[in-house]
Amino acid sequence: MPTSVRLDKKTESLLEETSRLLHTSKADVIKLSLSQYCPSILDERRSYPYKLIEDLLGKGGSGRRDLSMRGEEILREKFRRRE
């Protein structure tokens, strides 16, 4: 699928220099760059909701026996204390 992109002079120069150094086309440099950049961004964003609350979740057991019954209530209490 064709895609066109407008580049500023600095980025175009960087692309041209990289393609010359690698002895490949600018299109191949763009494809390689995107295939390396995009997955890292997607992985980061997909894990973002967890990162927001990871300090509330803890690393091991809680020692509490009422989590299955009061889990939502306990988590809400932790959120309120965090603010």
N, C-alpha and C positions, 0 to 999 in steps of 0.2 A: 504494500500500500504506500503510495508516494506521500511524502510529507515535506513541506518546505518550512524553512526557519530563517529568519533574518538575524544576522549576527552583527554585533558591533565590530569595529576594526580590530580591537585588541583580541577578541575571541576568535575572529576569522584568522588572524595571524597565528595564534596559538594552534588552531586546527591545522593550518597549512604546514607549519613547522613540524608538528607531530606526525602528520601523514608522510612528509618527506623523510623524516628520521626512521619511520617504520617501513618505508617503501611500500605504502599501501594507499588506498583511496581515502578521501575525506569521509566518504560514506561509511567505510569500514571503521574508521576511528570513531565516528559518531555512534555506530552500532555497538562497538566494544565499550565505549564510555557509558552509554545508557544501560547496557547489560550488567555493568558492574555497579553503577550508581543507583539505579531504580530498586533493585532488590534490597539494598541496605536501608533505603528510605522506607520501603514497605514493611520490612521487618521491624524497624523502629516504631513506626506508627501503629502497627498491629499490636505491639506489646505495650503501647502507651497507657491504656486504661489500667493495666496491672501496675505499672510504675507509679501511677497516682496514689495507689492504696497499699503498695507493698510493705510500707512501714507499719501499717495497721494489721497486716495478716500474720506477721511473725514467721519464725523459721521452723519451729518444732511444735510439739503438742502444747495445748493451752493449760492442761491440767484441770480444765473445767468439764464437768459431766453433763452440763445443761445446754451445750451448744446446739445440739440437734433440735431442741425445743425452743430455745431463745436466741438462735444465731442472728437473726435479722435485728432483733432488739439490741443485742450486745454490740453489733457492728454500728448501729445508729448512735449508740452512746459514745463509741469511740470517735465517730465523725464529729459529734457535738463537742467533745473535749478538745478535738484537734483545732477547731476554729478559733 
